[in-house]
């Protein structure tokens, strides 16, 4: 078990000495509760052991030449690479693999739940490496490499927010570890540094948010030597971070992020780069070559590494569509992969499932970087959090029984309170709503059983059996706007009581505690002890299952917005994010269609009233068991309850807080 360091009210930090902590950790393994134990009939799987000294590890900095001149100063950019590796293997003539986290945040913002930054001694030598990867894996025979992206911290160049320079910053380091790129002992000098004497060249990239996005991008180059990536809450397409089918999700431009993460000295040299980013990524939502450069999904066919995806289904920063489209592209190309889906927002698994995560990641890297046959590649592909801290598994994800199933909206007993069934609405049936930017999905869901002008809601009867959705959904509408612009939102909601992680609260589903646990070896300047967390929960009467947003003006061309003709009907299909959710028996499933989703979608330039032609509208949902499962879940149930003016409001989590792309999200 991990060593626990407790704090008491008013007390100073624990007096456990670092030496005792390090010694104990070097002779122990993290064994989560419930972990399988070896028996005579089932011997323990081979795994790396903490046999090397962390205190005596080699700590060094190298500057790797990217081959680019992003800041146009007349020389190619070098990125700073901080390395910690065990001393013993090199002394014995043995080479070791690398765990690598390439990030723009090591200096500006920090990494992890405690916002740790790199630290250095007076001579510039690395002392602290953020997170636990170094503390845990270096004693087990791995090197840990922390790369400052171009323009950030101690690197040359300019950060270009997911563009060529970002990806090349990390790819060049993989090449250097394999002897294909040049590294130097200083930022400007000519003395060469080589890794081939200690590195096998096998690399596993890991990181949350922007860091994980870089891992996706490097994998999409097909670079040799990259054996696995572990993207956590990561972006697969930067366009889809800032827009959704033409609709702006943030009143911001990627250049703002570049300005935020660039080092102080880079600010003076990178203005032209930021101007190019602004010009190439218009707020209008039109697709440009700059967005294509920042889209890794089409290059999934080049991925040679295995991929372990981790994502929060309620992540409203790096939204769930990011993992879904990447996962589907990898699956279509047969990439070896694994996935964890939590109920959290933008949270690292170290902070929502710590012991199981460390054990699983350990086995994952042992298998793909050390070649140990520990069986992890034959275990279930997916872990899905069903209720806080309770998980289920699937051999394949989405499960093979999941099938796109068409459900259709229909009129109900009151305007805006309709039905959701397998039957088509009669010709001429319509519902109407007026965009209200002051309202969003939580307001719509709370008023699902009452006529309200800002949404059209469609609800199944109470289910006789549970119904599972697993995968992406689409909602097709025929919409007639009253003005020249209109944005659409489509939301799937589980109506019924539940206890969920409170993803809209600070912590996005976790609470941080004072108690610390230790995961690896420590030094005086780099502790392996981190604050524990627990699930932060909320009792709710509805749960948002999936979301999608779009600009109706892209109906004819998804790459460009066009003015709408008031009074004209437009066919349009919204893409909803991948999800995995079980609607329990007794609950109802709702489809809500509205305009601006407050704090998640920017409003259009006008205030349209939109009329939906229900006979030409439908939803295709990934139901496990398909149409037969839906028929069984709704068979014999009474008609949908009639809405009444005094129907009680439902209550869920608080609405999303106003957001914009902050380093805490896109970066951390």
Secondary structure by P-SEA (a helix, b strand, c coil): ccbbbbbccccccccccaaaaaaaaaaccccccccccccccccccccccccccccccccbbbbbbcccccccccbbbbbbbbbbbbcccccccccbbbbbbbbcccccccccccbbbbbbccccccccccccccccccccbbbbbbbbccccccccbbbccccaaaaaaaaaaaaaaaccbbbbccccccbbbbcccccccbbbbbbcaaaaaaaaaaaaaccccccbbbbccccccccccccccccccccccaaaaaaaaccaaaaaccaaaaaaaaaaccccccccaaaaaaccccccccccbbbbbbbbcccccccaaaaaaaaaaaaaacccccccccccccccccccccaaaaaaaaaaaaaaaccccccccccccccccccccccccccccccccccbbbbbbbbccccccccccccccccccbbbbbbbccccaaaaaaacccccccbbbbbcccccbbbbbccbbbbbbbcccccccbbbbbbbbbcbbbbcccccccccccccccbbbbccccccccccbbbbbccccccccccccccccccccccccccbbbbbcccbbbbbbbbbcbbbbbbcccbbbbbbbbccccccccccccccccccccccbbbbccccccaaaaaaaccccccccccccccbbbbccccccccccccccccc
